[in-house]
Amino acid sequence: MVQFGVLYIDDEIHNLNSFKAAFRRDFNIYAAQSAREGRKILEQNEIAVIVTDQRMPVMTGIEFLESIIPVYPDTIRILLTGFSDINAVMDAINRGQVYKYLVKPWADEELKMYIQNAIEIYHLRKENRELANKLELANKQLSNLTNTAL
């Protein structure tokens, strides 16, 4: 299977380093210290999963995730936070269409499993979209053949 990218966004450099150290052997990791850096990485790479911190300067994790939905609708989104806030959880689900909401510090094995599952979901979404496009094209060709035959 193609190795899709996993993007981790966090304004704290030690969290970025911990994430890379924990998961670089299992996934193709990209790291960004801000939403702006994260968007640049998204524009240049195929990212299957975005893991982002909630509390960051300029733009929160939820705001970032919500902002990318129109352009990257199939990317699976995971929100990490050091704080348990029910309003943030609801916003993450409703606005950011978050797959998982986890509290820091993360447990490596648990987060690894969620990322693996998210990559599989991304792969299936991408495959479904490609199959739907092929089916639509085949239907158009069949319709053209039918119209020509009449």
Backbone hydrogen bonds, N-H to C=O, Kabsch-Sander energy under -0.5 kcal/mol:
donor,donor_aa,acceptor,acceptor_aa,energy
4,F,2,V,-1.0
5,G,46,E,-2.3
6,V,28,N,-2.6
7,L,49,V,-2.9
8,Y,6,V,-0.5
8,Y,30,Y,-2.7
9,I,51,V,-2.5
10,D,32,A,-2.2
13,I,11,D,-0.7
15,N,12,E,-0.7
16,L,12,E,-1.7
17,N,13,I,-2.5
18,S,14,H,-2.2
19,F,15,N,-2.5
20,K,16,L,-2.5
21,A,17,N,-2.5
22,A,18,S,-2.3
23,F,19,F,-2.1
24,R,20,K,-2.1
26,D,23,F,-1.0
27,F,23,F,-2.3
28,N,4,F,-0.8
29,I,27,F,-1.2
30,Y,6,V,-2.8
32,A,8,Y,-2.4
38,G,34,S,-2.4
39,R,35,A,-2.5
40,K,36,R,-1.8
41,I,37,E,-2.0
42,L,38,G,-2.3
43,E,39,R,-2.0
44,Q,40,K,-1.1
44,Q,41,I,-0.6
45,N,41,I,-1.3
47,I,45,N,-0.9
48,A,5,G,-2.6
48,A,46,E,-0.5
49,V,5,G,-1.5
50,I,76,I,-2.8
51,V,7,L,-3.4
51,V,49,V,-0.5
52,T,50,I,-0.5
52,T,78,I,-2.4
53,D,9,I,-2.5
54,Q,80,L,-1.8
56,M,54,Q,-1.0
59,M,57,P,-2.4
61,G,54,Q,-2.2
64,F,60,T,-2.3
65,L,61,G,-2.8
66,E,62,I,-2.8
67,S,63,E,-2.0
68,I,64,F,-1.3
69,I,65,L,-0.8
69,I,66,E,-0.6
71,V,68,I,-0.6
72,Y,68,I,-3.2
75,T,72,Y,-0.8
76,I,48,A,-3.0
78,I,50,I,-3.1
79,L,100,K,-2.6
80,L,52,T,-3.2
81,T,102,L,-1.7
85,D,83,F,-0.8
89,V,85,D,-2.1
90,M,86,I,-2.4
91,D,87,N,-2.7
92,A,88,A,-2.7
93,I,89,V,-2.1
94,N,90,M,-3.0
95,R,91,D,-2.7
96,G,91,D,-1.6
98,V,92,A,-1.7
99,Y,77,R,-3.2
100,K,77,R,-1.1
102,L,79,L,-3.1
104,K,81,T,-3.7
108,D,106,W,-0.6
111,L,107,A,-2.8
112,K,108,D,-2.8
113,M,109,E,-2.0
114,Y,110,E,-2.2
115,I,111,L,-2.6
116,Q,112,K,-2.6
117,N,113,M,-2.5
118,A,114,Y,-2.4
119,I,115,I,-2.6
120,E,116,Q,-2.0
121,I,117,N,-2.2
122,Y,118,A,-2.6
123,H,119,I,-2.8
124,L,120,E,-2.4
125,R,121,I,-2.6
126,K,122,Y,-2.6
127,E,123,H,-2.5
128,N,124,L,-2.8
129,R,125,R,-2.3
130,E,126,K,-2.3
131,L,127,E,-2.5
132,A,128,N,-2.6
133,N,129,R,-2.2
134,K,130,E,-2.2
135,L,131,L,-2.5
136,E,132,A,-2.4
137,L,133,N,-2.2
138,A,134,K,-2.5
139,N,135,L,-2.5
140,K,136,E,-2.1
141,Q,137,L,-2.3
142,L,138,A,-2.5
143,S,139,N,-2.5
144,N,140,K,-2.5
145,L,141,Q,-2.4
146,T,142,L,-2.5
147,N,143,S,-2.6
148,T,144,N,-2.3
149,A,145,L,-2.1
150,L,146,T,-1.3
